[in-house]
Amino acid sequence: MTSTASAPTGSLAEQAYARLRRLICTAELEPGSVIVESELCEQLGMGRTPVREALRALASEHLIDVYPRRGMFVAGVDPRDLRAISEVRERLEPFAAALAAERRDDEDIAIIDDVLTDLAAIEGDDLDEHRSALMDLDERIHKCVYRATHNAYLEQNLDSYYTHALRIWYLGLTNVTHLQDAVLEHRELLEAIRDGDVERATTVMGKHIEGFEAEMRRAL
């Protein structure tokens, strides 16, 4: 079972966690590379305590491997894992979309409306060359859905699966065509959740996950 460990609490630890997670997901900290705590502290401009807390959380999510007497390393990435991750996401993501459509509250609707505004702002622009920014928006959308389920266990597990998939996606991202269109597909999903349309939210999420994962497998 995927770990349901939460990100560290406390503002500096949260910042360190978010920034290190980003560096790992985008391979700026390369898979297999040695983690040197002092260098990370200098890079992030933070003390050892928040960085150490962040590293502990990342290790619990299998993003960092810890070996006694050898040290810490950025976890490796195996593109072959994408199929296994996809099998889980194709089941859980539509379920999450259904729950979100049932349970979204006023705060969730406000967040969804903000994301829809941002999606409308990029429609018509050619942003396929800005793949990192598009993936940031894709992640924001999925986290919005996860949050709206109001199920902490589901949210944490889906976030973990998404993170591990994201690391693999970055390996083939330059080969993906029409990434912007794939991100814009979320508009119908978010509208269905906002409107409480469980059936439509389930169907749209299922099609999106299946299509995007297939595209990424081709790119890899």
SULRA-V23494 format. One record per pair of residues at least 4 apart in sequence whose ideal C-beta (glycine too) atoms are under 8 Angstrom apart, sorted by sequence separation. I is the first residue (numbers start at 1). J is the second residue. D is the distance in Angstrom with one decimal. If there is no record, write none. Layout:
i | j | d
I | J | D
I | J | D
This chain:
i | j | d
9 | 13 | 6.6
10 | 14 | 6.4
11 | 15 | 6.4
12 | 16 | 6.3
13 | 17 | 6.2
14 | 18 | 6.3
15 | 19 | 6.2
16 | 20 | 6.0
17 | 21 | 6.0
18 | 22 | 6.4
19 | 23 | 6.6
20 | 24 | 6.3
21 | 25 | 6.1
22 | 26 | 6.2
24 | 28 | 7.9
27 | 31 | 6.7
29 | 33 | 5.9
36 | 40 | 6.7
37 | 41 | 6.4
38 | 42 | 6.6
39 | 43 | 6.1
40 | 44 | 6.0
41 | 45 | 8.0
46 | 50 | 5.1
47 | 51 | 7.1
48 | 52 | 5.5
49 | 53 | 6.5
50 | 54 | 6.3
51 | 55 | 6.3
52 | 56 | 6.4
53 | 57 | 6.6
54 | 58 | 6.2
55 | 59 | 6.2
56 | 60 | 6.7
57 | 61 | 6.7
59 | 63 | 7.3
67 | 71 | 6.5
77 | 81 | 7.9
81 | 85 | 5.9
82 | 86 | 5.9
83 | 87 | 6.6
84 | 88 | 7.2
85 | 89 | 6.1
86 | 90 | 5.9
87 | 91 | 7.1
88 | 92 | 5.9
89 | 93 | 5.1
90 | 94 | 7.5
91 | 95 | 6.8
92 | 96 | 6.0
93 | 97 | 6.5
94 | 98 | 6.5
95 | 99 | 6.5
96 | 100 | 6.1
97 | 101 | 6.5
98 | 102 | 6.5
99 | 103 | 5.7
100 | 104 | 5.6
104 | 108 | 4.0
105 | 109 | 7.2
106 | 110 | 6.5
107 | 111 | 6.6
108 | 112 | 6.2
109 | 113 | 6.3
110 | 114 | 6.7
111 | 115 | 6.6
112 | 116 | 6.2
113 | 117 | 6.5
114 | 118 | 6.7
115 | 119 | 6.4
116 | 120 | 6.4
117 | 121 | 6.6
118 | 122 | 7.0
119 | 123 | 6.7
130 | 134 | 6.2
131 | 135 | 6.2
132 | 136 | 6.5
133 | 137 | 6.7
134 | 138 | 6.4
135 | 139 | 6.3
136 | 140 | 6.4
137 | 141 | 6.5
138 | 142 | 6.6
139 | 143 | 6.2
140 | 144 | 6.4
141 | 145 | 6.8
142 | 146 | 6.3
143 | 147 | 6.2
144 | 148 | 6.5
145 | 149 | 7.3
151 | 155 | 6.2
152 | 156 | 6.1
153 | 157 | 6.3
154 | 158 | 6.0
155 | 159 | 6.2
156 | 160 | 6.5
157 | 161 | 6.5
158 | 162 | 6.1
159 | 163 | 6.4
160 | 164 | 6.6
161 | 165 | 6.2
162 | 166 | 6.1
163 | 167 | 6.9
164 | 168 | 7.1
165 | 169 | 6.1
166 | 170 | 6.6
167 | 171 | 7.8
168 | 172 | 7.7
169 | 173 | 5.8
172 | 176 | 6.6
178 | 182 | 6.4
179 | 183 | 6.5
180 | 184 | 6.2
181 | 185 | 6.8
185 | 189 | 7.3
186 | 190 | 5.8
187 | 191 | 6.3
188 | 192 | 6.3
189 | 193 | 6.6
190 | 194 | 6.1
191 | 195 | 6.1
193 | 197 | 7.7
197 | 201 | 5.9
198 | 202 | 6.3
199 | 203 | 6.4
200 | 204 | 6.0
201 | 205 | 6.2
202 | 206 | 6.3
203 | 207 | 6.5
204 | 208 | 6.3
205 | 209 | 6.2
206 | 210 | 6.3
207 | 211 | 6.0
208 | 212 | 5.9
209 | 213 | 5.9
210 | 214 | 6.4
211 | 215 | 6.5
212 | 216 | 6.4
213 | 217 | 6.5
214 | 218 | 6.6
215 | 219 | 6.4
216 | 220 | 6.4
8 | 13 | 3.8
9 | 14 | 6.9
23 | 28 | 4.4
24 | 29 | 5.1
35 | 40 | 6.9
41 | 46 | 5.7
46 | 51 | 5.5
58 | 63 | 4.4
59 | 64 | 4.4
66 | 71 | 7.9
67 | 72 | 7.7
104 | 109 | 5.9
122 | 127 | 5.7
149 | 154 | 5.3
192 | 197 | 4.3
8 | 14 | 6.2
22 | 28 | 7.8
23 | 29 | 4.4
29 | 35 | 7.8
41 | 47 | 6.4
58 | 64 | 4.6
59 | 65 | 7.5
66 | 72 | 5.2
67 | 73 | 7.2
127 | 133 | 6.8
128 | 134 | 7.6
149 | 155 | 6.0
173 | 179 | 7.6
176 | 182 | 7.9
7 | 14 | 6.2
41 | 48 | 5.8
44 | 51 | 6.4
59 | 66 | 5.2
65 | 72 | 7.0
127 | 134 | 6.0
8 | 16 | 7.7
64 | 72 | 5.5
65 | 73 | 4.9
100 | 108 | 7.3
104 | 112 | 7.3
146 | 154 | 7.1
147 | 155 | 6.3
192 | 200 | 4.0
193 | 201 | 5.0
8 | 17 | 5.4
20 | 29 | 7.4
55 | 64 | 6.1
64 | 73 | 7.0
65 | 74 | 7.7
146 | 155 | 4.3
192 | 201 | 4.0
7 | 17 | 4.9
41 | 51 | 5.2
64 | 74 | 6.3
65 | 75 | 5.1
7 | 18 | 7.6
37 | 48 | 6.5
40 | 51 | 5.4
63 | 74 | 7.4
64 | 75 | 6.0
65 | 76 | 7.8
63 | 75 | 5.4
146 | 158 | 5.0
188 | 200 | 7.5
189 | 201 | 6.2
192 | 204 | 6.0
59 | 72 | 7.2
62 | 75 | 5.8
146 | 159 | 6.1
37 | 51 | 6.2
37 | 52 | 6.9
40 | 55 | 7.8
122 | 137 | 7.7
189 | 204 | 4.5
142 | 158 | 7.5
143 | 159 | 6.8
188 | 204 | 5.1
189 | 205 | 5.6
55 | 72 | 6.6
37 | 55 | 7.2
119 | 137 | 7.6
118 | 137 | 6.7
143 | 162 | 7.9
185 | 204 | 7.7
189 | 208 | 6.6
20 | 40 | 6.9
35 | 55 | 6.8
142 | 162 | 5.7
115 | 137 | 7.9
186 | 208 | 7.0
139 | 162 | 6.8
185 | 208 | 5.3
20 | 44 | 7.5
19 | 44 | 5.9
115 | 140 | 6.5
115 | 141 | 5.9
182 | 208 | 7.5
185 | 211 | 8.0
139 | 166 | 6.8
16 | 44 | 5.8
15 | 44 | 7.9
35 | 64 | 6.3
115 | 144 | 5.8
182 | 211 | 7.4
16 | 46 | 5.5
182 | 212 | 5.3
15 | 46 | 7.5
20 | 51 | 7.7
135 | 166 | 7.0
112 | 144 | 6.2
111 | 144 | 5.4
182 | 215 | 7.0
12 | 46 | 6.0
16 | 50 | 4.4
20 | 54 | 5.2
24 | 58 | 7.0
135 | 169 | 7.1
12 | 47 | 7.7
15 | 50 | 7.2
16 | 51 | 5.1
20 | 55 | 7.2
37 | 72 | 7.9
135 | 170 | 7.7
13 | 49 | 7.6
17 | 53 | 7.5
35 | 71 | 6.8
108 | 144 | 7.5
111 | 147 | 7.4
112 | 148 | 7.6
12 | 49 | 7.8
13 | 50 | 4.2
16 | 53 | 7.1
17 | 54 | 4.0
21 | 58 | 6.5
34 | 71 | 6.1
35 | 72 | 3.8
111 | 148 | 7.9
12 | 50 | 3.8
16 | 54 | 3.8
20 | 58 | 6.1
34 | 72 | 7.4
35 | 73 | 6.3
135 | 173 | 7.1
177 | 215 | 8.0
24 | 63 | 5.2
34 | 73 | 5.8
35 | 74 | 6.6
108 | 147 | 6.7
176 | 215 | 6.1
10 | 50 | 6.9
13 | 53 | 4.2
17 | 57 | 5.6
24 | 64 | 7.6
33 | 73 | 6.7
108 | 148 | 4.2
176 | 216 | 6.7
13 | 54 | 5.8
17 | 58 | 7.0
32 | 73 | 6.0
33 | 74 | 4.9
8 | 50 | 7.5
21 | 63 | 6.9
32 | 74 | 6.2
131 | 173 | 5.0
141 | 183 | 7.5
10 | 53 | 7.3
31 | 74 | 5.5
105 | 148 | 7.9
131 | 174 | 7.1
176 | 219 | 4.8
30 | 74 | 6.4
31 | 75 | 6.7
32 | 76 | 5.4
104 | 148 | 4.5
135 | 179 | 7.9
138 | 182 | 7.7
145 | 189 | 7.4
172 | 216 | 6.1
175 | 219 | 3.9
8 | 53 | 4.2
29 | 74 | 5.0
31 | 76 | 4.8
100 | 145 | 5.0
103 | 148 | 6.5
105 | 150 | 7.7
131 | 176 | 7.3
134 | 179 | 5.3
138 | 183 | 5.2
141 | 186 | 4.7
145 | 190 | 7.9
148 | 193 | 6.3
175 | 220 | 7.8
8 | 54 | 5.9
31 | 77 | 4.6
100 | 146 | 7.9
103 | 149 | 6.3
134 | 180 | 5.9
137 | 183 | 5.7
144 | 190 | 7.4
173 | 219 | 7.3
103 | 150 | 4.8
169 | 216 | 5.4
172 | 219 | 3.6
8 | 56 | 7.4
97 | 145 | 5.9
100 | 148 | 3.7
131 | 179 | 5.7
138 | 186 | 7.4
141 | 189 | 7.8
145 | 193 | 6.6
165 | 213 | 7.9
168 | 216 | 7.4
172 | 220 | 4.1
8 | 57 | 5.0
93 | 142 | 7.8
96 | 145 | 5.8
99 | 148 | 7.7
100 | 149 | 5.2
128 | 177 | 7.4
134 | 183 | 5.1
141 | 190 | 6.9
171 | 220 | 6.2
7 | 57 | 5.6
24 | 74 | 5.8
27 | 77 | 7.7
96 | 146 | 6.0
99 | 149 | 4.1
128 | 178 | 6.9
6 | 57 | 7.5
24 | 75 | 7.8
99 | 150 | 7.5
128 | 179 | 5.5
5 | 57 | 6.2
93 | 145 | 7.8
99 | 151 | 6.4
128 | 180 | 5.2
168 | 220 | 7.2
96 | 149 | 5.1
127 | 180 | 5.0
126 | 180 | 7.5
5 | 60 | 4.0
99 | 154 | 7.3
125 | 180 | 7.9
5 | 61 | 6.6
3 | 60 | 5.3
3 | 61 | 5.9
96 | 154 | 6.0
122 | 180 | 7.0
3 | 62 | 7.3
95 | 154 | 7.8
145 | 205 | 7.5
122 | 183 | 7.9
123 | 184 | 6.2
92 | 154 | 7.1
96 | 158 | 5.9
122 | 184 | 7.4
119 | 183 | 7.5
92 | 157 | 7.3
93 | 158 | 6.9
119 | 184 | 6.1
92 | 158 | 5.9
119 | 186 | 6.8
120 | 187 | 7.9
119 | 187 | 5.2
89 | 158 | 7.6
92 | 161 | 7.4
115 | 186 | 7.9
116 | 187 | 6.4
119 | 190 | 7.7
89 | 161 | 5.6
88 | 161 | 5.8
89 | 162 | 7.6
116 | 190 | 5.6
115 | 190 | 6.1
116 | 191 | 7.1
85 | 161 | 5.6
89 | 165 | 6.8
112 | 190 | 5.0
116 | 194 | 7.8
85 | 164 | 5.8
86 | 165 | 7.5
85 | 165 | 5.0
112 | 193 | 6.4
113 | 194 | 7.1
112 | 194 | 4.8
81 | 164 | 7.1
82 | 165 | 6.6
85 | 168 | 7.5
108 | 193 | 7.9
109 | 194 | 5.5
82 | 168 | 4.9
81 | 168 | 6.6
79 | 168 | 5.5
104 | 193 | 5.8
77 | 167 | 5.1
78 | 168 | 7.9
104 | 194 | 6.9
77 | 168 | 6.0
101 | 192 | 6.2
79 | 171 | 6.1
97 | 189 | 6.5
101 | 193 | 4.7
104 | 196 | 7.2
79 | 172 | 7.5
100 | 193 | 4.8
77 | 171 | 6.5
101 | 195 | 7.8
102 | 196 | 7.2
97 | 192 | 7.6
101 | 196 | 5.4
97 | 193 | 6.5
101 | 197 | 6.0
102 | 198 | 5.8
101 | 198 | 4.5
61 | 160 | 5.7
101 | 200 | 7.9
63 | 163 | 7.0
98 | 198 | 5.0
101 | 201 | 4.2
63 | 164 | 8.0
100 | 201 | 6.7
101 | 202 | 7.8
61 | 163 | 6.9
62 | 164 | 7.5
98 | 201 | 6.0
63 | 167 | 7.9
97 | 201 | 4.2
98 | 202 | 4.6
97 | 202 | 5.6
26 | 132 | 6.9
95 | 202 | 7.6
97 | 204 | 7.3
94 | 202 | 4.6
97 | 205 | 3.8
94 | 203 | 7.6
96 | 205 | 7.5
94 | 205 | 4.7
93 | 205 | 5.2
94 | 206 | 4.2
93 | 206 | 7.4
94 | 209 | 7.3
90 | 206 | 7.0
93 | 209 | 4.9
90 | 209 | 5.3
89 | 209 | 5.5
90 | 210 | 6.0
86 | 209 | 7.5
90 | 213 | 7.2
89 | 213 | 7.1
86 | 213 | 4.3
82 | 213 | 7.1
86 | 217 | 7.8
82 | 216 | 6.6
83 | 217 | 7.2
82 | 217 | 6.2
31 | 167 | 7.7
25 | 163 | 6.3
82 | 220 | 6.9
27 | 167 | 7.3
25 | 166 | 4.9
79 | 220 | 4.7
21 | 163 | 7.0
25 | 167 | 5.4
24 | 167 | 7.0
27 | 170 | 5.5
26 | 170 | 5.7
27 | 171 | 7.5
25 | 170 | 6.7
4 | 152 | 7.6
4 | 153 | 5.6
6 | 156 | 6.7
5 | 156 | 7.6
4 | 156 | 4.4
3 | 156 | 7.9
4 | 157 | 6.3
2 | 156 | 7.9
2 | 157 | 4.7
1 | 157 | 7.9
3 | 160 | 6.6
2 | 160 | 4.8
2 | 161 | 6.6
